Amino acid sequence: MDEEILEEFLDRPVRIHFAPDMIGPGLAPHVEGKLYDYSPTGILLEEADGSLDYIPLSSIRIVQIKPKPGLWERLTGSA
């Protein structure tokens, strides 16, 4: 992973989709939370309850980063 590629996205809501070989019966295909930190080996995700999850890069298929709210969304409070 390119160093500092995720630096500007810290503390932003993300959805991490797991690689197909990491998904089994009864397991969620993705997880959502706030990007807390990252390293060359994995990502730390902050869950809604404040707990931290470490997700190894080898188990990640896609990281979706939610965009920052636009001017209208910030003015009206809608997201």
C-alpha positions in Angstrom: 0.0 0.0 0.0 1.2 3.5 -0.8 2.3 5.2 2.3 0.0 8.0 3.5 -2.7 7.1 0.9 -5.4 7.0 3.6 -4.0 9.8 5.7 -6.6 12.4 4.5 -9.4 9.9 5.2 -8.8 9.3 8.9 -11.9 9.8 11.0 -14.2 9.4 8.0 -17.0 6.8 7.7 -15.9 3.8 5.6 -17.3 0.5 4.5 -14.9 -2.4 4.2 -15.9 -5.3 1.9 -14.1 -8.6 2.7 -12.4 -10.8 0.1 -14.6 -13.6 -1.1 -12.5 -16.3 0.7 -13.0 -14.4 4.0 -16.8 -14.6 3.9 -18.5 -17.7 5.2 -22.0 -18.8 6.3 -23.4 -16.4 8.9 -20.6 -13.8 8.4 -21.3 -10.3 7.1 -19.7 -9.5 3.7 -18.8 -6.0 4.9 -18.3 -3.9 8.0 -18.9 -0.2 8.5 -17.2 2.2 10.9 -14.8 5.2 11.1 -11.3 4.8 9.7 -9.2 5.1 12.9 -5.7 4.2 11.7 -3.8 2.1 9.1 -0.5 0.5 8.6 1.2 -1.4 5.7 -0.4 -4.6 7.2 -3.9 -3.6 8.1 -6.6 -1.1 9.0 -8.0 -0.1 12.4 -11.7 0.6 12.2 -13.7 2.3 15.0 -17.1 0.7 15.5 -20.2 2.7 16.6 -19.7 1.5 20.2 -16.2 2.8 20.3 -14.4 -0.5 20.0 -11.5 -0.9 17.5 -11.3 -3.7 15.0 -8.1 -4.7 13.2 -8.6 -5.9 9.7 -5.6 -7.3 7.8 -5.2 -6.0 4.3 -5.1 -9.6 3.0 -8.8 -10.0 4.0 -10.0 -6.7 2.3 -11.5 -6.6 -1.2 -12.7 -3.0 -1.3 -12.6 0.1 1.0 -15.4 2.5 0.3 -14.9 5.9 1.7 -18.0 8.1 2.2 -17.6 11.6 0.7 -17.5 14.6 2.9 -20.9 16.4 3.0 -21.4 19.1 0.4 -22.2 22.7 1.2 -25.9 22.1 1.0 -25.8 19.1 3.3 -23.7 21.0 5.8 -26.1 24.0 5.8 -29.3 21.9 6.1 -27.9 19.2 8.3 -29.1 16.5 6.0 -26.7 13.7 5.2 
